[in-house]
Amino acid sequence: MRYIIARLVAAVLIVAGNAMAADMPDLAKKNGCTACHMIDKKLVGPAWMDVAKKYKGDAGAEAKLIAKVSKGGSGVWGTTSMPPLDPSGKKQDDIKQLIQFILTLAK
C-alpha cells in the first residue's frame, strides 16, 4: 500500500511539474531558459516570479534585464553565473519578449 501511495505522489509531482513547464513561453524553451529557470520555483537560477517581484516598479528594469540576459553575469541572485544568451546581439527581439513576459509575473 505504501508503495502505491509513493508512486501516486511521484506521478502527481511529475504531472504538476510538466504542467508548469507547459506554461513557459515557447521562446524560453527554444533558448534553453527552462534548464535553469521555472516560473514559480528556484531551480538553478531564480524563479521568474521572484525576478518580477524584485524589479516591480523599476522603470529601468526591462533594459537592465535585457542586458543581463544578453551578456550573462552573477552576484544578483547568488554565486551561480548565468551564461550569456546573446553575446552577438542577434536575439534581442526574443530576449525583449521574454523579459516583458517575466515582468508581467509580478503580483
N, C-alpha and C positions, 0 to 999 in steps of 0.2 A: 504494500500500500504506500509506504513512504517513497519507494522508487517511482511509482506512478505520479505521485504529487510533485516530486522533484522534477520529473520530466515535463509535467504540465507547466510548472512555473518557468522552466527554462524555455519552453516553446512560447509562452506568453511574452517573456522578455525579448526573445528574438523578433517576434512579430511587432512588438512595440518599437523596438529599435529600427526595424525596417520601415515602419510607418513614418517615423520622424525623418529618416533619410529620404523618404519619398517627398517630403515637404521642401527639401533643399532645391533651389533653382537648378535647372539643367546646367547653367554656366558653372556653378560650383562643382558639380560632378565632373564636367568636362575639363576643368582646370585643376582638379585634384584637391580642392579645398576640403572635401569630405574625409580625406586621410587624416587630417589634424583637427578639424572643427565640426561641431554639431550645433544645432540651433539653440538647444536648451541645456546642454551639459558640457563641461570642460572635457576635452579629450586630450590631445597634446597641447593644443592652443586653447584660448578662451572660448567659452560658449558665445555665439554671436549675439545672444540676448544680453549678455554681460557687456559686450563691446558697445551695443546700442545704448545701454543704460549709462555707461561711463561717459559717452560723448553726447548724451541728450542735452539739447540747448546750446551746444557749442557750434557757433556759426561756421567755424573753420574745420569742423570735423571731417567733412567729405574730402576736402583737399588733403588733410593730414593722413587720413586712412588710405586714400588712393596712393599717395607717396609711399606709405609703409608697406602696402601690399606689393607695389611695383618693385621696390628696392629691397624689401626684407628688413629685418632688424631684430633687436631683442631689448629686454630691460623693462618694457612697459607691463608685461604680464608674467614676468619671471625670467629665469635664466635660459630657457629654451629659445633658440633662434628660429625665426621664421625665414625660410629661404625666399629669395626674390621670385615673384611670379612673372615679372615682365621687365627684366633689365634692359631689353632692347627698345621698349616703348611701343610695341606693336599691339598690345592687348588693352590699351587704355579704355576703350569703349566697354569691353567686358568687365573690367575692374570697376569702372564707374557704376555700371548696373548692379554689380554685386554689393558694392558699398551702399548704394541707395537702398537696396533690399535690407541689408543689415541694419541700417539706421531706422528703418520702419519698425523694427522689433522692440524698440524701447516702449516700456509701459509705464 
